[in-house]
């Protein structure tokens, strides 16, 4: 399942990153600097445009001073429709 994209989850994850960033009164640029990722990558994650890697989630969590579990504490994404073969 290479290249799997769960867009509702990507959007929920981005919303969670934005929520934590705003709670900490950080700009996207400041978060990018703390996490050592680009401003554009922060923006794309927050807008659900890219599928962030687990390593990116780790550096974001560290920059936001939360655990990866806390960063991933998002509502369950809608059930995915799967084809039965």
Chimera marker file (.cmm) of the C-alpha trace (Angstrom):
<marker_set name="trace">
<marker id="1" x="0.000" y="0.000" z="0.000" r="1" g="1" b="0" radius="0.5"/>
<marker id="2" x="2.675" y="2.452" z="-1.025" r="1" g="1" b="0" radius="0.5"/>
<marker id="3" x="1.394" y="5.967" z="-1.539" r="1" g="1" b="0" radius="0.5"/>
<marker id="4" x="-1.723" y="5.588" z="0.612" r="1" g="1" b="0" radius="0.5"/>
<marker id="5" x="-3.363" y="8.910" z="1.359" r="1" g="1" b="0" radius="0.5"/>
<marker id="6" x="-6.043" y="9.209" z="4.027" r="1" g="1" b="0" radius="0.5"/>
<marker id="7" x="-7.133" y="12.783" z="3.349" r="1" g="1" b="0" radius="0.5"/>
<marker id="8" x="-9.536" y="13.120" z="6.305" r="1" g="1" b="0" radius="0.5"/>
<marker id="9" x="-6.743" y="11.974" z="8.631" r="1" g="1" b="0" radius="0.5"/>
<marker id="10" x="-4.204" y="14.287" z="6.976" r="1" g="1" b="0" radius="0.5"/>
<marker id="11" x="-6.602" y="17.213" z="7.490" r="1" g="1" b="0" radius="0.5"/>
<marker id="12" x="-7.260" y="16.231" z="11.116" r="1" g="1" b="0" radius="0.5"/>
<marker id="13" x="-3.520" y="15.913" z="11.794" r="1" g="1" b="0" radius="0.5"/>
<marker id="14" x="-2.897" y="19.324" z="10.229" r="1" g="1" b="0" radius="0.5"/>
<marker id="15" x="-5.646" y="20.850" z="12.336" r="1" g="1" b="0" radius="0.5"/>
<marker id="16" x="-4.075" y="19.332" z="15.448" r="1" g="1" b="0" radius="0.5"/>
<marker id="17" x="-0.659" y="20.773" z="14.585" r="1" g="1" b="0" radius="0.5"/>
<marker id="18" x="-2.246" y="24.201" z="13.985" r="1" g="1" b="0" radius="0.5"/>
<marker id="19" x="-4.209" y="24.010" z="17.252" r="1" g="1" b="0" radius="0.5"/>
<marker id="20" x="-1.097" y="23.209" z="19.300" r="1" g="1" b="0" radius="0.5"/>
<marker id="21" x="0.981" y="25.839" z="17.463" r="1" g="1" b="0" radius="0.5"/>
<marker id="22" x="-1.589" y="28.555" z="18.141" r="1" g="1" b="0" radius="0.5"/>
<marker id="23" x="-1.940" y="27.508" z="21.808" r="1" g="1" b="0" radius="0.5"/>
<marker id="24" x="1.797" y="28.070" z="22.124" r="1" g="1" b="0" radius="0.5"/>
<marker id="25" x="1.595" y="31.407" z="20.325" r="1" g="1" b="0" radius="0.5"/>
<marker id="26" x="4.006" y="30.308" z="17.603" r="1" g="1" b="0" radius="0.5"/>
<marker id="27" x="3.979" y="31.382" z="13.995" r="1" g="1" b="0" radius="0.5"/>
<marker id="28" x="4.373" y="28.766" z="11.274" r="1" g="1" b="0" radius="0.5"/>
<marker id="29" x="7.845" y="30.156" z="10.692" r="1" g="1" b="0" radius="0.5"/>
<marker id="30" x="8.782" y="29.780" z="14.361" r="1" g="1" b="0" radius="0.5"/>
<marker id="31" x="7.477" y="26.209" z="14.447" r="1" g="1" b="0" radius="0.5"/>
<marker id="32" x="9.422" y="25.381" z="11.307" r="1" g="1" b="0" radius="0.5"/>
<marker id="33" x="12.575" y="26.790" z="12.862" r="1" g="1" b="0" radius="0.5"/>
<marker id="34" x="12.089" y="24.828" z="16.094" r="1" g="1" b="0" radius="0.5"/>
<marker id="35" x="11.331" y="21.604" z="14.202" r="1" g="1" b="0" radius="0.5"/>
<marker id="36" x="14.023" y="22.276" z="11.585" r="1" g="1" b="0" radius="0.5"/>
<marker id="37" x="11.569" y="21.961" z="8.708" r="1" g="1" b="0" radius="0.5"/>
<marker id="38" x="10.616" y="24.579" z="6.150" r="1" g="1" b="0" radius="0.5"/>
<marker id="39" x="7.838" y="27.099" z="6.567" r="1" g="1" b="0" radius="0.5"/>
<marker id="40" x="6.196" y="25.727" z="3.417" r="1" g="1" b="0" radius="0.5"/>
<marker id="41" x="6.230" y="22.207" z="4.870" r="1" g="1" b="0" radius="0.5"/>
<marker id="42" x="4.545" y="23.437" z="8.066" r="1" g="1" b="0" radius="0.5"/>
<marker id="43" x="1.881" y="25.181" z="5.965" r="1" g="1" b="0" radius="0.5"/>
<marker id="44" x="1.297" y="22.115" z="3.787" r="1" g="1" b="0" radius="0.5"/>
<marker id="45" x="0.981" y="19.876" z="6.848" r="1" g="1" b="0" radius="0.5"/>
<marker id="46" x="-1.480" y="22.268" z="8.515" r="1" g="1" b="0" radius="0.5"/>
<marker id="47" x="-3.565" y="22.371" z="5.331" r="1" g="1" b="0" radius="0.5"/>
<marker id="48" x="-3.561" y="18.589" z="4.939" r="1" g="1" b="0" radius="0.5"/>
<marker id="49" x="-1.697" y="18.793" z="1.644" r="1" g="1" b="0" radius="0.5"/>
<marker id="50" x="1.101" y="16.353" z="2.458" r="1" g="1" b="0" radius="0.5"/>
<marker id="51" x="1.357" y="13.020" z="4.207" r="1" g="1" b="0" radius="0.5"/>
<marker id="52" x="3.842" y="13.799" z="6.992" r="1" g="1" b="0" radius="0.5"/>
<marker id="53" x="6.291" y="11.068" z="7.915" r="1" g="1" b="0" radius="0.5"/>
<marker id="54" x="6.550" y="9.665" z="11.404" r="1" g="1" b="0" radius="0.5"/>
<marker id="55" x="9.941" y="11.386" z="11.704" r="1" g="1" b="0" radius="0.5"/>
<marker id="56" x="8.306" y="14.717" z="10.859" r="1" g="1" b="0" radius="0.5"/>
<marker id="57" x="5.628" y="14.032" z="13.476" r="1" g="1" b="0" radius="0.5"/>
<marker id="58" x="8.408" y="13.376" z="16.006" r="1" g="1" b="0" radius="0.5"/>
<marker id="59" x="10.222" y="16.673" z="15.367" r="1" g="1" b="0" radius="0.5"/>
<marker id="60" x="6.916" y="18.577" z="15.373" r="1" g="1" b="0" radius="0.5"/>
<marker id="61" x="5.979" y="17.000" z="18.700" r="1" g="1" b="0" radius="0.5"/>
<marker id="62" x="9.358" y="17.944" z="20.165" r="1" g="1" b="0" radius="0.5"/>
<marker id="63" x="9.046" y="21.512" z="18.857" r="1" g="1" b="0" radius="0.5"/>
<marker id="64" x="5.539" y="21.785" z="20.321" r="1" g="1" b="0" radius="0.5"/>
<marker id="65" x="6.709" y="20.231" z="23.619" r="1" g="1" b="0" radius="0.5"/>
<marker id="66" x="4.232" y="17.348" z="23.474" r="1" g="1" b="0" radius="0.5"/>
<marker id="67" x="4.595" y="13.619" z="23.022" r="1" g="1" b="0" radius="0.5"/>
<marker id="68" x="3.909" y="12.059" z="19.648" r="1" g="1" b="0" radius="0.5"/>
<marker id="69" x="0.848" y="10.460" z="21.277" r="1" g="1" b="0" radius="0.5"/>
<marker id="70" x="-0.440" y="13.884" z="22.308" r="1" g="1" b="0" radius="0.5"/>
<marker id="71" x="0.210" y="15.224" z="18.820" r="1" g="1" b="0" radius="0.5"/>
<marker id="72" x="-1.717" y="12.301" z="17.345" r="1" g="1" b="0" radius="0.5"/>
<marker id="73" x="-4.661" y="12.731" z="19.739" r="1" g="1" b="0" radius="0.5"/>
<marker id="74" x="-7.196" y="13.482" z="17.026" r="1" g="1" b="0" radius="0.5"/>
<marker id="75" x="-10.735" y="12.377" z="16.395" r="1" g="1" b="0" radius="0.5"/>
<marker id="76" x="-11.145" y="9.098" z="14.581" r="1" g="1" b="0" radius="0.5"/>
<marker id="77" x="-11.221" y="9.718" z="10.865" r="1" g="1" b="0" radius="0.5"/>
<marker id="78" x="-14.283" y="8.550" z="8.957" r="1" g="1" b="0" radius="0.5"/>
<marker id="79" x="-14.264" y="4.890" z="7.984" r="1" g="1" b="0" radius="0.5"/>
<marker id="80" x="-12.539" y="4.258" z="4.736" r="1" g="1" b="0" radius="0.5"/>
<marker id="81" x="-14.440" y="2.442" z="2.037" r="1" g="1" b="0" radius="0.5"/>
<marker id="82" x="-12.679" y="-0.725" z="1.060" r="1" g="1" b="0" radius="0.5"/>
<marker id="83" x="-13.370" y="-2.875" z="-1.912" r="1" g="1" b="0" radius="0.5"/>
<marker id="84" x="-13.968" y="-6.564" z="-1.266" r="1" g="1" b="0" radius="0.5"/>
<marker id="85" x="-12.265" y="-8.869" z="-3.676" r="1" g="1" b="0" radius="0.5"/>
<link id1="1" id2="2" r="1" g="1" b="0" radius="0.2"/>
<link id1="2" id2="3" r="1" g="1" b="0" radius="0.2"/>
<link id1="3" id2="4" r="1" g="1" b="0" radius="0.2"/>
<link id1="4" id2="5" r="1" g="1" b="0" radius="0.2"/>
<link id1="5" id2="6" r="1" g="1" b="0" radius="0.2"/>
<link id1="6" id2="7" r="1" g="1" b="0" radius="0.2"/>
<link id1="7" id2="8" r="1" g="1" b="0" radius="0.2"/>
<link id1="8" id2="9" r="1" g="1" b="0" radius="0.2"/>
<link id1="9" id2="10" r="1" g="1" b="0" radius="0.2"/>
<link id1="10" id2="11" r="1" g="1" b="0" radius="0.2"/>
<link id1="11" id2="12" r="1" g="1" b="0" radius="0.2"/>
<link id1="12" id2="13" r="1" g="1" b="0" radius="0.2"/>
<link id1="13" id2="14" r="1" g="1" b="0" radius="0.2"/>
<link id1="14" id2="15" r="1" g="1" b="0" radius="0.2"/>
<link id1="15" id2="16" r="1" g="1" b="0" radius="0.2"/>
<link id1="16" id2="17" r="1" g="1" b="0" radius="0.2"/>
<link id1="17" id2="18" r="1" g="1" b="0" radius="0.2"/>
<link id1="18" id2="19" r="1" g="1" b="0" radius="0.2"/>
<link id1="19" id2="20" r="1" g="1" b="0" radius="0.2"/>
<link id1="20" id2="21" r="1" g="1" b="0" radius="0.2"/>
<link id1="21" id2="22" r="1" g="1" b="0" radius="0.2"/>
<link id1="22" id2="23" r="1" g="1" b="0" radius="0.2"/>
<link id1="23" id2="24" r="1" g="1" b="0" radius="0.2"/>
<link id1="24" id2="25" r="1" g="1" b="0" radius="0.2"/>
<link id1="25" id2="26" r="1" g="1" b="0" radius="0.2"/>
<link id1="26" id2="27" r="1" g="1" b="0" radius="0.2"/>
<link id1="27" id2="28" r="1" g="1" b="0" radius="0.2"/>
<link id1="28" id2="29" r="1" g="1" b="0" radius="0.2"/>
<link id1="29" id2="30" r="1" g="1" b="0" radius="0.2"/>
<link id1="30" id2="31" r="1" g="1" b="0" radius="0.2"/>
<link id1="31" id2="32" r="1" g="1" b="0" radius="0.2"/>
<link id1="32" id2="33" r="1" g="1" b="0" radius="0.2"/>
<link id1="33" id2="34" r="1" g="1" b="0" radius="0.2"/>
<link id1="34" id2="35" r="1" g="1" b="0" radius="0.2"/>
<link id1="35" id2="36" r="1" g="1" b="0" radius="0.2"/>
<link id1="36" id2="37" r="1" g="1" b="0" radius="0.2"/>
<link id1="37" id2="38" r="1" g="1" b="0" radius="0.2"/>
<link id1="38" id2="39" r="1" g="1" b="0" radius="0.2"/>
<link id1="39" id2="40" r="1" g="1" b="0" radius="0.2"/>
<link id1="40" id2="41" r="1" g="1" b="0" radius="0.2"/>
<link id1="41" id2="42" r="1" g="1" b="0" radius="0.2"/>
<link id1="42" id2="43" r="1" g="1" b="0" radius="0.2"/>
<link id1="43" id2="44" r="1" g="1" b="0" radius="0.2"/>
<link id1="44" id2="45" r="1" g="1" b="0" radius="0.2"/>
<link id1="45" id2="46" r="1" g="1" b="0" radius="0.2"/>
<link id1="46" id2="47" r="1" g="1" b="0" radius="0.2"/>
<link id1="47" id2="48" r="1" g="1" b="0" radius="0.2"/>
<link id1="48" id2="49" r="1" g="1" b="0" radius="0.2"/>
<link id1="49" id2="50" r="1" g="1" b="0" radius="0.2"/>
<link id1="50" id2="51" r="1" g="1" b="0" radius="0.2"/>
<link id1="51" id2="52" r="1" g="1" b="0" radius="0.2"/>
<link id1="52" id2="53" r="1" g="1" b="0" radius="0.2"/>
<link id1="53" id2="54" r="1" g="1" b="0" radius="0.2"/>
<link id1="54" id2="55" r="1" g="1" b="0" radius="0.2"/>
<link id1="55" id2="56" r="1" g="1" b="0" radius="0.2"/>
<link id1="56" id2="57" r="1" g="1" b="0" radius="0.2"/>
<link id1="57" id2="58" r="1" g="1" b="0" radius="0.2"/>
<link id1="58" id2="59" r="1" g="1" b="0" radius="0.2"/>
<link id1="59" id2="60" r="1" g="1" b="0" radius="0.2"/>
<link id1="60" id2="61" r="1" g="1" b="0" radius="0.2"/>
<link id1="61" id2="62" r="1" g="1" b="0" radius="0.2"/>
<link id1="62" id2="63" r="1" g="1" b="0" radius="0.2"/>
<link id1="63" id2="64" r="1" g="1" b="0" radius="0.2"/>
<link id1="64" id2="65" r="1" g="1" b="0" radius="0.2"/>
<link id1="65" id2="66" r="1" g="1" b="0" radius="0.2"/>
<link id1="66" id2="67" r="1" g="1" b="0" radius="0.2"/>
<link id1="67" id2="68" r="1" g="1" b="0" radius="0.2"/>
<link id1="68" id2="69" r="1" g="1" b="0" radius="0.2"/>
<link id1="69" id2="70" r="1" g="1" b="0" radius="0.2"/>
<link id1="70" id2="71" r="1" g="1" b="0" radius="0.2"/>
<link id1="71" id2="72" r="1" g="1" b="0" radius="0.2"/>
<link id1="72" id2="73" r="1" g="1" b="0" radius="0.2"/>
<link id1="73" id2="74" r="1" g="1" b="0" radius="0.2"/>
<link id1="74" id2="75" r="1" g="1" b="0" radius="0.2"/>
<link id1="75" id2="76" r="1" g="1" b="0" radius="0.2"/>
<link id1="76" id2="77" r="1" g="1" b="0" radius="0.2"/>
<link id1="77" id2="78" r="1" g="1" b="0" radius="0.2"/>
<link id1="78" id2="79" r="1" g="1" b="0" radius="0.2"/>
<link id1="79" id2="80" r="1" g="1" b="0" radius="0.2"/>
<link id1="80" id2="81" r="1" g="1" b="0" radius="0.2"/>
<link id1="81" id2="82" r="1" g="1" b="0" radius="0.2"/>
<link id1="82" id2="83" r="1" g="1" b="0" radius="0.2"/>
<link id1="83" id2="84" r="1" g="1" b="0" radius="0.2"/>
<link id1="84" id2="85" r="1" g="1" b="0" radius="0.2"/>
</marker_set>
